[in-house]
Amino acid sequence: MPSLSKKFFAELIGTWMLVLVGPGAAAVTLMLAQGEDKASGFNIGIGALGGLGDWLGIGLAFAIVIAAAIYIFGPVSGAHLNPAVTIALWAGKRFPTKEVIPYLLAQFIGAVLGSATLLAMLGSAGATVGGLGAPGPFPGISLTGVFIAELVGTFILMLTIMGIAVDNRAPQGWAGLIIGLIVAGVIITMGNISGQGINPARTFGPVLVDSLAGGPNGWPVYWIYLVAPIIGAVAAVFVYDAVVKEELVSTQAKSTSNSVG
């Protein structure tokens, strides 16, 4: 088994990759849209390609980096890369208590380093114009709507993780691709509602570095991006166990009984 120190650095580097590439795509999209007469009302720059065009690009950036991180670091740490995932697995008695804090520290540190690296590459405009890809409520969306979007997006993500990575009946080798794609899917669909942080660390990094570099102040709403994903992920674990797991076991037992009879 990998040592806890190796797991720590796997989570740190994996989350660094995630926050550099995923939010980086969002930040660059906003910088590219700067100066164009397309940023108004519900569209604040994201979506300048037309409709969901930019969200598709951002979602695919997340999908690619998440898939890569899972295939690289999954054998070491499980590649949680998300405090909500770690907490949910712990709540579902699938993760040891002694490793929770090291994983959370690694994820938050990795996220901050990812945002700092992005700032170093993009310069101050990365924060002041691109917001370093920090998610936030979009014009016309209530905080209730944002909370629901973050909860639902993480709920769907965690259900997918349970089915494709945690369940020992899952097909082997597909976790990185499918998990990456479901993240892309919820970002494309709900990105223009809440930005789809669906990861407290992924949001924390850009918000912290933005606050130090003159970018937008995301702290007043950060609590949504902390609380909603955790609730959504924990709920997904218990829903999976109550519905999918038991139903599949029952179906499997019935099928075996029929074949024997």
Residue pairs with C-beta under 8 A, 6 or more apart in sequence:
2 10
2 75
2 76
2 77
4 99
4 102
6 76
6 77
7 76
7 77
7 99
7 102
7 103
7 106
8 77
8 102
8 103
8 105
8 106
9 106
10 73
10 76
10 77
10 79
10 106
11 73
11 77
11 79
11 80
11 81
11 103
11 106
11 107
11 110
12 106
12 107
12 109
12 110
12 113
13 73
13 110
14 69
14 70
14 72
14 73
14 77
14 79
14 81
14 110
15 81
15 82
15 106
15 107
15 109
15 110
15 111
15 114
15 201
15 202
16 110
16 111
16 113
16 114
16 117
17 65
17 68
17 69
17 114
18 62
18 65
18 66
18 69
18 81
18 110
18 111
18 114
18 199
18 202
19 110
19 111
19 113
19 114
19 115
19 118
19 133
19 201
19 202
19 205
19 206
20 65
20 114
20 115
20 117
20 118
21 61
21 62
21 64
21 65
22 58
22 61
22 62
22 65
22 66
22 133
22 202
23 114
23 115
23 118
23 132
23 133
23 134
23 202
23 205
23 206
24 61
24 118
24 122
24 133
25 57
25 58
25 61
25 62
25 133
26 46
26 58
26 130
26 131
26 133
26 195
27 118
27 122
27 126
27 129
27 130
27 131
27 132
27 133
28 122
28 130
29 45
29 46
29 48
29 54
29 57
29 58
29 130
30 45
30 46
30 129
30 130
30 131
31 122
31 125
31 126
31 129
31 130
32 48
33 39
33 45
33 46
33 48
33 54
34 45
34 125
34 129
36 45
36 48
38 45
38 47
38 48
39 45
39 48
41 139
41 140
42 138
42 139
42 140
42 192
43 192
44 138
44 139
46 54
46 55
46 58
46 191
46 192
47 53
47 54
47 55
47 192
48 54
49 57
52 188
55 187
55 188
55 191
55 192
56 184
56 188
58 187
58 191
59 183
59 184
59 185
59 187
59 188
59 191
60 184
62 180
62 183
62 184
62 187
63 180
63 181
63 183
63 184
64 180
65 180
66 81
66 176
66 179
66 180
66 183
67 176
67 177
67 179
67 180
68 176
69 79
69 81
69 176
70 79
70 81
70 175
70 176
70 179
70 180
71 176
72 79
73 79
74 165
74 175
74 176
77 103
78 165
80 86
80 89
80 103
80 107
81 107
81 199
81 201
82 107
82 198
82 199
82 200
82 201
82 202
82 229
82 233
83 103
83 104
83 107
83 108
83 199
83 200
83 201
83 229
83 230
84 154
84 158
84 198
84 199
84 200
84 229
84 230
84 232
84 233
84 234
85 157
85 158
85 161
85 233
86 95
86 100
86 103
86 104
86 107
87 100
87 104
87 230
87 233
87 234
88 158
88 230
88 233
88 234
88 236
88 237
89 95
89 166
89 237
90 96
90 97
90 100
91 234
91 237
91 238
92 234
92 237
92 238
92 241
94 166
94 237
104 201
107 201
108 201
108 204
108 205
110 201
110 205
111 201
111 202
111 204
111 205
111 206
112 204
112 205
112 208
112 209
113 205
114 205
115 132
115 133
115 205
115 206
115 208
115 209
115 210
116 209
118 126
118 132
118 133
118 206
118 209
119 126
119 127
119 132
119 209
119 213
122 130
122 132
124 213
124 214
126 132
126 213
127 209
127 210
127 213
127 214
127 215
128 213
128 214
128 215
131 206
131 210
131 215
131 216
131 218
132 205
132 206
132 209
132 210
132 213
132 215
133 206
134 195
134 203
134 206
134 207
134 210
134 215
134 216
134 218
135 194
135 195
135 196
135 197
135 203
135 225
136 194
136 195
136 216
136 218
136 221
137 143
137 145
137 146
137 194
137 195
137 221
138 192
138 193
138 194
138 195
141 149
141 193
141 194
143 221
143 224
145 193
145 194
146 193
146 194
146 221
146 224
146 228
147 224
147 227
147 228
148 228
149 190
149 193
149 194
149 196
150 194
150 196
150 197
150 198
150 224
150 225
150 228
150 229
150 232
151 228
151 229
151 231
151 232
151 235
152 186
152 190
152 232
153 186
153 187
153 190
153 194
153 196
153 198
153 229
153 232
154 198
154 199
154 228
154 229
154 230
154 232
154 233
154 236
155 232
155 233
155 235
155 236
155 239
156 182
156 185
156 186
156 236
157 179
157 182
157 183
157 186
157 198
157 232
157 233
157 236
158 232
158 233
158 236
158 237
158 240
159 236
159 239
159 240
159 244
160 178
160 179
160 182
161 175
161 179
162 236
162 237
162 240
162 244
163 170
163 240
163 244
164 170
164 171
164 174
164 175
164 178
164 179
165 175
165 179
167 244
167 245
169 248
183 198
186 196
186 198
187 196
190 196
194 224
194 225
197 203
197 225
197 229
198 229
198 232
199 229
200 225
200 226
200 229
200 230
203 218
203 222
203 225
203 226
204 222
204 225
204 226
206 215
206 218
207 218
207 219
207 222
209 215
210 216
210 217
210 218
211 217
211 218
211 219
